[in-house]
Structure formats: structure tokens, C-alpha cells
Amino acid sequence: MPAVELPRRPLPAAMALAGAAALAVGLTSGSWRFGVVTSIIMALIALSLVVLTGYLGQISLAAMAFAGTAGFLLSRATMSWHIPFPLSIVVSAGAATLVGVVVGLPALRVRGAQLAVVTLAGAVALQQLVFANPALTPFEGNLIADPTLFGWDLAVRRGTDLTTSAFATTVIVIVGLLTLAVARILAGATGQSFLAVRSNERAAASAGINVARVKLTGFALSAFLAGVGGCLIGYSRSQLSVESFNIIVGLSVLCMAYVGGITRISGALIAGLVAPLGVLYTLLNGTLGLGRYYTLIAACALVVTAVLNPAGIAGGATGLLRGHTRREVTS
């Protein structure tokens, strides 16, 4: 695993990134704005992998399964139970958190490639038994009611507008607050415990760290973040299908998280830009006509990153910046 750099001064960075995201939303429209909003949502799901894999060292292939659990429950919460926004997100993401803890139980016994296989099996089981189960899907599909807050309409579409400014702002606020909260958590005692378990479980246990509790905490936090991301995906599409959270999408997100930098929050943000249906996909599909080659391009990028720069794009950029600073100080 690449080295980890603890978050520093997260509030100014979060404010700067939120401002950049708002500017990107204001300067785009149509499919490009939808790509920007999708990238922001995918960055949150990639952040769940940074927490679980980058900091805790647990390889999970079930991130999109957690997102799908929350997304499909959001349909029931808004259409059948009439739970209002944002409580609908809290309830749905909370259910995904419970699923994450259950999926994380094998991590108490297995690790590495074995854990990856177990989480992949859990993701396939959820996909086939729940998401693709006709008995659990209404005839009209998994519809999701548009969000409103204190009478404000936050729907993703209005007339010919594919992605409204109100919905994009809502996504920026939610993802920004969660990213800031995760940065605070990882920079504190919880993050230190994650890194201790990642480094050596026996040494961490001898230092008084409850390894089992730390692992389940990591799975719960990761599943909650992915669950919120799944809810935002649901609201952005107003209707969900099994294809929204299939295994290939989950593998692509993990791939892009590694390319961006699996041990850095900034890596998750980069992963969002190059994630499926994000800004890079919009560029390939809409401008260059290469959208059907996205998976191949993502796989090649993963191989190149693993060989030449295991720290990812964010780690490589940090290394170049430090090297430039050293040269300036020396000269």
C-alpha cells in the first residue's frame, strides 16, 4: 500500500474545492453539468474506498453494493413511506451502514485477496437477490420522489434543464460537509487507529487497540459514505435499475480510486473526475466519441499507475511539488 499523508487544514481546502465545484456548475449546462455533478457524487463513493482500503487496508469490492442498497431503499422511503428529504438519505444510508457491518464481519477472520473475494460475493448476492429481483421491484420501476426542503424544489430536472442549479448546489453541500467530516476523523485518533491496524494488526492489538471494533468502524463509515452517494445517484436519475450499481461499475470506481490515489482524500476527488459517467466519460463520449472504450482506458490507466506510480495521481503530484520545493530551498 502507498504511504498515507494525514489531512492538514481541511477547512480551507474544502471551501476552495466547493467554490471550484460551484464555478464548474455555473459554467456548464446539459450533459456537461450532469457529468460534473456525477463526478462530485462518485468522488464521495471513492472517498469510502479511501477510508476502507487506503487507511484501513481492507480490500472491499462491495462499495457499489452499499450504494445500491441505499439507493433502492430510498425509492421505498420516498415513494411508499413518504419520508422527506434529507431524512430519507439518513434512513437509507443508515441501512447501508448495517449492511456494511454485516459484510465486514468476515474481515475479522480473513484479509487481503480472500476478503476481496468475500466482499465480491456479497456484492453479487445483493445484486442478484435484491437489485435484480422482480419480486422486489414495482411494475413502474424503482421511482424516486424529487427532493424538497422547506418548500424549495431541489429536483434534478426542470423543463429542458437536465441538471438544475438547486440540485447541483445540494450535492456540493452534502459531499463537501461529509468530506470535511471524514478529513477530521482521519486526522484524529480514529485515523491513527486505522493506520495502526493497516500496518500490523498484532502490533496494534498489543498497543491496546481493539482491532475488531476498528475494522467494523471502518466498514460502517465506508458503507455510510457509499450509501449517501447511492442516494444522490438515485435523486440525480429519479429512477434506478440494477445496471446503476452493477459489479463492473464498482470495479471501475475502485480502479479510478487507485489511479487517483487510494490513500489520499484528494485522490478520491480525482477519482470522481475520471469515474464512470463523470467529466472524463463526458469528454470521451460526447466530444471524442470514445465512450465505449472507457473501461479499456480505465484498465490501462490502472496498470500504468500500479507500475509507475503506486501513490496515484495525487501522490505523484505531491511528490513533484515537494521535489520542486526542495530544489528551490537548496538553490
N, C-alpha and C positions, 0 to 999 in steps of 0.2 A: 504494500500500500504506500502511496506517496505521503510525504510529510504533511502535517497539518499546521496551519497558521491560525491561531485563535483570532476571532473578530476583534478589531480595535475601532473605537469611535463609530459605533454602528449608527447612531442617530444622524450625524451629518451625511453619512453615506446613503442612508435610507431616504433622507429628504432630497438629496441630489438625484438619486435614481427615480424617485417618484416624480420629480419635476421633469426629468428626461422622458419618462413614460407618458406624462400628460402632454408634453410637447409633441411626441410622436403621434399620439392620438389626435391632437388638434390639427396636425399637418397631413393626416391621411384620411381616406374615406373608402367606402366599398370593401373590396376583398383585402386591400392592404391594411385597413383599420382592423378588420376581423383577424388578420394574421398577427398584428401587434397585440391585440387582446388575448389571442390564443397563446402567444409566446409568454405573456405575463402569467397566464394560468399554468402553462406547462413548466415554467420556472418554479412555481410552488411545488408541483409534483416532483421535479428534480431535486428540490430542496429536501424533500422527505428522504430521498436516496442519499443525499449528503449526510444527513443526520444518522441514518441507519448503517450505511456502508462506509462512508468516508470517516466518520468519527467513531462509530461503534465496531466497525469491522465485520458486520453481519451481512452476507450477500443475500439479498432478497430479490426475487423476480415477481413479487406479488403487488407491486405498487399500484398498477392499474386495476388490479382486482379490488384493492381497498377503495380506490377512486370510484370504481363501478358500483361497489356496494352502497356507497353514499349517494351516488347519482340515481340509482334505481329506487332507493328508499326515499329520495327527495321527491320522486314522482308520486309515490303514495302519500307522502307528507303534505304535499301541496294540493293534489287533486282529490284525494279521498278523506284525509284528516283535516284539511284546511288549516294547516299550521302556517302562520305568517312568517315572512322574511323579517329578520335574519334567524329567527328561532328555528326555522326549517333546516338551515345549514348546520346549526349546533346539534340538533337531534340526529340528522343524517350522518354527520361526521363523527358523532359520539358512537353510533352503531358501528361505523367502520373502525373506530378505535378498539371496540370489543373484539371485532373480527381479527384485527391486527395482533391483539394479545394472544388469541387462540392460535393463530398461525405462528406466532413467536414462541410458543411453548416448546416445539422441537429444538429451538436454539439453545435450550438448557442442556441438551444432550449431544447435539451434533453441531458442526460448524463447517465453514468452507464450502467446497463443492457439494457435499451432502446436504447442507442446509439450503443451497440454491435449488437443488433438485426437489426438496420437500416443499419449499415455497412455490416452485413452479407447479408442482402437483396440486397444491392448494388453489393456485390461480386458475388452473384448468378445471378443477372441480367446481369452483364458483361460476366460471364462465358457462359450463355445460349444464349444471344443475339449477342455476338461478337465472343468469342473464339470458340464456338461450332456451329457457323452459317455457313453452307456450302456455302452460297452466298458470304461470305467474305473470304473464303479460296480457293486459287488456286487449280487447279486439281492436280498439282505436290506437293502440300503441302506448308506449310509456311517455305520456304527455306531462309537461311541467308547467305549472301556472307562472305567469310573469311576476317578478318581484315588485313589491311596492313598499314604501317606508314613509309613514306619516302622511299618506296621501300622494306622495311623489311617485310617479310612474318610472320604474327603473328597467323597463322591458328592453331586451336587446334589439328589437326591431320596431320601427315606427314608420309606416308607409313604405317608401322606397329606400329608407335608410337601413342598411344591413346591420350596422352596429351603432347604437346611439351613444352620444357622449355621456349620458347619465349612467348607462350600464358600464361603459369603459372606466369611468371615474370610480364606480363602485368596486370594480375588480382591482383597480390600482390601490384603493384604500385598504381593502381586505388583505391583499397579498403583501402590501407594504407593512401593515401592522403585524402580520404573522411573521414576516421575515425579520423585522426588528425584534420581536419576542424571541424567536429562535436564536438570533445573534446574542441576545442577553443570556439565554440559557446555556449556549455552548461556551460562552466566555466565562461562565461561573463554575461552581463546584460540580454541577451535573455534567458539563462538558469535560471536565478533568476526569470524572469517573468513567465516562465513555472512552476516553483515550487510554486510561489505565487498563480497562478490560480489553480494548483492541490490542494493546501492546503485549500483555501477558495476563491471562485470567488467573493463574495460580498466584502470581505476584500481587495482583490486585486483591485477591481474597485474603492473602496474608497481611495486607495493609489495612484490613478491616472493611473492605468494600463488599457489599452484598451483590455478587455477580449476577445472580438470577434476577434480582429486582432491577438492576441497571439494564439488563438485556430487555426485560419486559417493558421498562420505561421507554427505551429506545424504540421498540416496535410500536408501542402505543402512540408516542409522539409522531413517528413517521406515518402511521396509518391515519392519524388525525389530519395531518397536513395534506396527505393524498386525498383524504375524504373531502376536505374543503375544496380541493382542486376539482374533484369529481362533481361536486355540487355546482361549481362555477361553470364547468363544461356543460352540465345539464341546462343551466339557465341560459348559456350562450347559444344553445341549439333548440331549446323549447321542447325537444323530444329526443329520447335516447334509444339506441339499439345496441345489440351485442357487439357490433363492429366498433362502437365507440371505445370499448375497453378490452379489445382482444389481446392475445398474448404477444402478437407481433408489435403492436403499439407499445406495450410495456417494455419489450426488449429494446425497441428503438429509443425510448426515453432513457433507459439505463445506459445505453450506448452513448447517447448525447451527453448525459451527465458525466460520464467518464471523459469524453472528449473535452467538455467544458472545464472539468476539474472537480473530481468527485470529493475532494477534501476541503473545498472552499465554497462559501456562500456565493461569491462572485462566479464560481464555476456553474452553479445552478442557474444563475441569471443568463450566462452564455448558453447553457443547455436549452433554456427556453427559446432563445432566438433561433436555434437550429433544430428544435424539436418538430415532430410531425405537425403539419398544418400551421406552423409558425411563420416567422418572417422569411427564413431561408426557403421553406417549402413554397411560399407565395412567390418568391423570386424565381425559383426553378420552374414552377408550374405556370405561372401567369406571364412571366417575361421571357424566359428562356425555353419554355416548352419541354422541360426535362423532369417534370413531376413524377413520372412513372419510374425514374431511376433514383428516387430519393433513398430508398432502402439500401441500394447498392452503394450510393455515395456515403451514407452513414456508416456502413460496414467498413468501407475502405478508410474512412476517417478514423474509426476506432483502431484499426490495425496500425495505421501510421502513428497515432498518438501513443499506443501501447509500446511501440518500438522506439520511437524517437523522443517522446516527452510524456512519461507516465503521469506527471503532475497536471497534464491537461493544458488547455489554452490559458486559463487563469494563472496556473503555476508558472508556465513559461513566461508570461508577460511580467509577473512579479520578479522572476529571476533576471530578465533582461533589464528591468528598471533598477534593480539593486546593483547589477554589474555596471550600469552606466553611472550610478551614483558613486560607486567605489572609484571608478576611473576619474571622475571629476574631483573627488577628495584627494586622490593620490597626486593628480596633476597640480 
